[in-house]
Amino acid sequence: MSLTGGVLTSVLSTLGSGDEPPVTTPRDPAREAARRELSKRMYHENDPSVLQRALDAFWDWVDKLLGSASTVAPGGTLGLVVIVVAVLAVLGALWWRLGTPRRGPASAAALFDDRPRSAAEHRAAAEAHAAQGHWSQAVQERMRAIVRSLEERALLDDRPGRTADEAAAEAGRALPSHADRLRAAARDFDDVTYGGRRASEQSYHRVAELDRDLERARPRLTAAATAHDTRRGAAE
């Protein structure tokens, strides 16, 4: 017996009694009896799940959306596909060219965020992190060692709240031959500190090599300092 036949038989048995069905059946009682019968679990065992119904509704919506778009796109469905591919290609090119966003507003935070330590202490901390393969922390400590060393040599003024970018820009004016590497080291520091990136062993070795080179570097004398030395030599 089919589902419809089974429902009809159940409804009639609900409405009637005895061996013969009633001659007439009022509409409202029949509708209510059918509703009660169809609400039984046995009729819904093979119904799709809530998730399946939601997915079906979503794909129906996507199909209608694409159908509507294809009617206004030049060339119909093929034109729509070409447009979508072109948009994806542009987004891919922008991602490849610009890369992952590196820094957020937090990149303006201070370079030093704890008790004052010497350049030697920062270097020791950097080497300890490097020995354990903690390259991000090693890069951070080595960049702090660079800035602290420049402050100890009076190439930078001892100014709390300075950022890595500011320190690199100021040091680059005193040591112009290392300006590009200083800016790159500051970017590495910002990337691992604020951008959520992980430093590599190579990036740490670049910063450490810069630190060693800066220890031997001589600052460029400014015009004012040169004139002052000239006047002092003439007076002597």
DAVEN-V117513 format. One line per field, one symbol per residue. psi: psi as a letter, one per 20 degrees, with the letter a starting at -180 (. if undefined). A space follows every 10 residues. Layout:
# DAVEN-V117513
psi=???
This chain:
# DAVEN-V117513
psi=prgghggggg ghhhhrqahp qqgqoqgghg ghhgghgiiq hhijhjqqrg gghggghghg ggghghgghh hiqpjcgghg ggggggghgg ggggghghap pgqahiijrq gpjaqpqrhh ghgggghggh hjjmhghggg hhhhhgghgh ghjkiqqnoq iqrggggggg hhhhmhijgg hghhhhgggh ghghijqpqr hghghghhhg ghhhhiqpqp prhghghghg hhhhh.
